[in-house]
């Protein structure tokens, strides 16, 4: 979502006559569009700001803008003043359209130390209505590649106890379908082969206006756009992923058969503490329904280990469910307390040693499953959208299957944007590999 927002920021500056600098040292303006999901990401931003100041040209700093979720954290403005007073502008994710104007003010009035545009607190936003900026009629800088991002909604109403996102992105706001359809049509006309729909919880799309038009209907409308090849989306929430949505994906031509369903924990006790809104049994039922309706679909997940109060028994519930469901892949994380969330205040915090031990076991189990699944695809033919030259061998190209598996194509000829069939001759934990296949080529 930050990448998509950055494209709008770039487009806004281009409208004002700016061009992209080749490096920070040549820049008159530097915008850091930030993430606040994890403490480690925040610390990297503070470090990078210090390096920018040290690398400034002859002691003259460009106008530095701190944008995105970090700017929305309640403590950030005071920290800017104390730690990095040379930052001139701070803008929350709901106000990125104001960045060029604030930069202009900073340039013309150097006496103004810090110009800000942030949203009101969560309670105020609910009382007055969201202040979230929507991208309607705003420009976006052109990007290379075969896939384009389209944000369909902003904010989140879930309040998982470990997550800061609802506090920095604000309440859920769904874009009108007509604007999404128009944006996708324009991107397809520009030659993009794949569209990825973005939202903190795409399955909840349309629930805020409550007019009966939801995510399933949106997928059906986008599936019918002439010229579109593939549709992806993330992130999904298992609680809101309905059978109707699964059926719509099953019946579509262009929506990819890849389901990313963040489990987070396999323990019902921990799921309740996380405020996830489903049980392990309900999650298993959703995965079973997906696989019954769409054989060959891939299912990936997110898992957090070391949530406050997690015991070895809770963790083994997670390991057991991972072995049972056999995910194609998993993003695994050690619990990181975020100030301002309910989980940060919980007792029974798990030791770093236990968190690391559990993560290592989880990664080992999941990697074995992922490799085993990939090895089972040796000898199959996989439809692959070519994205770029292979990083290890420029004579080869790489892309992804509809199920989001990385494929290295060893044949010469395919170029980015081509959809080719690849015969899988080799597989590893992270990749599939083989030559292009044509009927009767064997």
Residue pairs with C-beta under 8 A, 6 or more apart in sequence:
1 149
1 151
1 198
1 200
2 33
2 34
2 35
2 68
2 69
3 149
4 140
4 149
4 150
4 151
4 198
5 33
5 67
5 68
5 93
5 96
5 151
6 31
6 33
7 140
7 141
7 143
7 149
8 96
8 97
8 135
8 138
8 139
8 140
8 141
9 31
9 33
9 67
9 96
9 99
10 20
10 140
10 141
11 138
11 139
11 140
11 141
12 96
12 97
12 99
12 100
12 138
12 139
13 29
13 99
13 100
14 139
14 141
15 100
15 139
16 100
16 104
18 28
18 29
20 141
21 27
21 28
24 30
24 52
24 55
24 62
25 55
25 57
27 62
28 62
28 63
29 62
29 63
29 64
29 65
29 103
30 52
30 62
30 63
30 64
30 65
31 65
31 67
31 99
32 45
32 48
32 49
32 64
32 65
32 66
32 67
32 68
33 67
33 68
33 96
34 41
34 42
34 45
34 66
34 67
34 68
34 69
34 70
34 71
35 41
35 68
35 69
35 70
36 42
36 68
36 69
36 70
36 72
36 73
36 164
36 168
36 338
37 69
37 163
37 164
37 165
37 338
38 333
38 336
38 338
39 336
39 337
39 338
40 336
42 70
42 73
45 66
45 70
46 79
46 83
46 84
49 64
49 66
49 83
49 84
49 87
50 84
52 61
52 64
53 61
53 84
53 86
56 62
61 86
63 88
63 89
63 103
63 106
63 107
64 84
64 86
64 87
64 88
64 89
65 87
65 88
65 89
65 90
65 91
65 99
65 102
65 103
66 76
66 80
66 87
66 89
66 90
66 91
67 89
67 90
67 91
67 92
67 93
67 96
67 99
68 91
68 92
68 93
68 96
69 92
69 93
69 164
69 165
69 168
69 169
70 76
70 168
71 77
71 90
71 91
71 92
71 93
71 116
71 118
72 92
72 93
72 94
72 118
72 119
72 167
72 168
72 169
73 164
73 167
73 168
73 340
74 121
74 340
75 339
76 90
77 90
77 114
77 116
77 118
80 87
80 90
80 114
81 113
81 114
85 113
85 114
87 114
88 103
88 106
88 112
88 113
88 114
88 115
89 99
89 102
89 103
89 106
89 114
89 115
89 116
90 114
90 115
90 116
90 117
90 118
91 98
91 99
91 102
91 116
91 117
91 118
92 117
92 118
92 119
92 168
93 132
93 133
93 154
93 168
93 169
94 118
94 119
94 130
94 131
94 132
94 133
94 154
94 169
94 170
95 117
95 118
95 119
95 131
95 133
96 133
97 133
97 138
98 117
102 115
102 117
105 112
105 115
106 112
106 115
119 125
119 130
119 131
119 132
119 170
120 128
120 131
122 166
122 167
122 170
122 171
125 131
125 170
125 171
126 171
130 154
130 155
130 170
130 171
130 173
131 170
132 154
132 155
132 169
132 170
132 171
132 173
134 154
134 173
134 175
134 179
135 151
135 175
135 183
136 175
136 179
142 190
145 192
145 387
145 388
145 416
146 192
146 193
146 194
146 385
146 386
146 387
146 416
146 417
147 192
147 193
147 194
147 195
147 196
147 232
147 387
148 187
148 192
148 194
148 195
148 196
149 196
149 198
150 180
150 183
150 184
150 187
150 195
150 196
150 197
150 198
151 175
151 197
151 198
151 199
152 174
152 175
152 180
152 197
152 198
152 199
152 202
152 205
152 218
152 233
153 172
153 173
153 174
153 175
153 199
153 200
153 201
153 202
153 204
153 205
154 169
154 170
154 172
154 173
154 199
154 200
155 166
155 169
155 170
155 171
155 172
155 173
155 200
156 163
156 165
156 166
156 169
156 171
156 172
156 200
156 201
157 166
157 171
157 172
157 204
157 208
158 166
158 200
158 201
158 237
158 275
158 277
159 166
159 275
159 342
160 264
160 274
160 275
160 276
161 273
161 274
161 275
161 341
161 342
161 343
161 346
162 274
162 304
162 307
162 335
162 337
162 338
162 341
162 342
162 343
163 338
163 341
164 338
164 340
164 341
165 200
167 340
167 341
169 200
171 208
172 200
172 201
172 204
172 207
172 208
173 208
174 205
174 206
174 207
174 208
174 209
177 213
177 217
177 218
177 221
180 197
180 218
180 222
181 221
181 222
181 225
184 195
184 222
184 225
184 228
185 225
187 195
188 195
188 225
188 226
188 227
188 228
189 227
191 417
193 229
193 230
193 385
193 417
193 419
194 229
194 230
194 231
194 232
194 385
195 222
195 228
195 230
195 231
195 232
196 231
196 232
196 233
196 234
197 218
197 222
197 231
197 232
197 233
197 234
198 233
198 234
199 205
199 233
199 235
200 235
201 235
201 236
201 237
201 240
202 215
202 233
202 234
202 235
202 236
203 215
203 236
203 237
203 239
203 240
203 241
203 242
203 245
204 215
204 237
204 240
205 214
205 215
205 218
206 212
206 213
206 214
206 215
206 217
206 218
207 214
207 240
215 245
216 242
216 244
216 245
216 247
216 248
219 231
219 233
219 245
219 248
219 249
219 252
219 255
220 248
220 252
222 228
222 231
222 254
223 231
223 252
223 253
223 254
223 255
228 254
229 254
229 385
229 419
230 254
230 256
230 385
230 402
231 252
231 254
231 255
231 256
232 255
232 256
232 258
232 404
233 255
234 260
235 260
235 262
236 259
236 260
236 261
236 262
237 262
237 277
238 261
238 262
238 263
238 276
238 278
238 282
238 283
238 286
239 276
239 277
239 278
241 259
241 261
241 286
243 289
246 289
246 290
246 293
246 294
247 293
248 255
249 255
249 257
249 294
250 293
250 294
256 402
256 403
256 404
257 294
257 296
257 297
257 298
257 402
257 403
258 297
258 298
258 300
258 402
258 403
258 404
259 287
259 290
259 297
259 298
259 299
259 300
260 299
260 300
260 301
260 302
261 283
261 286
261 287
261 299
261 300
261 301
262 301
262 302
262 303
263 283
263 301
263 302
263 303
263 318
263 321
264 270
264 271
264 274
264 276
264 302
264 303
264 304
265 271
265 274
265 276
265 303
265 304
265 307
265 310
265 314
265 317
265 318
266 280
266 317
266 318
266 319
266 320
266 321
266 322
267 280
267 310
267 313
267 314
267 315
267 317
267 318
268 279
268 280
268 281
268 317
269 309
269 314
270 307
270 309
270 310
270 314
271 278
271 279
271 280
273 307
273 308
273 309
273 343
273 346
274 304
274 307
274 343
275 342
280 317
280 321
283 321
284 321
284 324
284 325
287 299
287 325
290 297
290 299
291 297
291 299
296 403
297 403
298 328
298 329
298 403
298 404
298 405
299 325
299 327
299 328
300 327
300 328
300 329
300 330
300 331
300 404
301 327
301 329
301 330
301 331
302 330
302 331
302 332
302 333
303 318
303 322
303 330
303 331
303 332
303 333
303 362
304 333
304 334
304 335
305 315
305 318
305 332
305 333
305 334
305 335
305 355
305 358
305 359
305 362
306 334
306 335
306 350
306 354
306 355
306 358
306 359
307 335
307 343
307 350
308 335
308 343
308 346
308 347
308 348
308 349
308 350
309 346
309 347
309 348
309 350
310 335
310 350
310 358
315 358
318 362
319 361
319 362
319 365
322 330
322 362
322 365
322 366
322 369
323 365
323 369
326 369
326 373
327 366
327 369
327 370
328 370
328 373
328 403
328 405
329 366
329 370
330 362
330 366
330 370
332 359
332 362
332 363
332 366
333 359
334 355
334 356
334 359
335 343
335 350
335 355
337 343
337 344
337 349
338 344
367 429
370 429
370 430
371 427
371 428
371 429
374 405
374 427
374 428
374 429
374 431
374 432
375 427
377 405
377 424
377 427
377 432
378 424
378 425
378 426
378 427
379 423
379 424
379 425
380 423
380 424
381 421
381 422
381 423
381 424
381 437
382 401
382 405
382 407
382 421
382 422
382 424
382 432
383 401
383 402
383 419
383 420
383 421
384 399
384 400
384 401
384 407
384 409
384 419
384 420
384 421
384 422
385 399
385 400
385 417
385 418
385 419
386 397
386 398
386 399
386 409
386 414
386 415
386 416
386 417
386 418
386 419
386 420
387 397
387 398
387 399
387 400
387 416
388 397
388 398
388 399
388 416
389 396
389 397
389 398
390 396
390 397
390 398
390 408
391 398
393 408
395 412
396 408
396 409
396 410
397 408
397 409
397 414
397 415
397 416
398 406
398 407
398 408
398 409
399 406
399 407
399 409
400 406
400 407
401 407
401 432
405 431
405 432
406 430
406 431
406 432
407 422
407 424
407 431
407 432
407 433
407 434
408 431
408 432
408 433
408 434
409 420
409 422
409 434
409 435
409 436
410 433
410 434
410 435
411 435
411 436
413 436
414 420
414 436
420 436
421 436
421 437
421 438
422 432
422 434
422 435
422 436
422 437
423 434
423 435
423 436
423 437
423 442
424 432
424 433
424 434
425 433
425 434
425 435
426 432
426 433
426 434
427 433
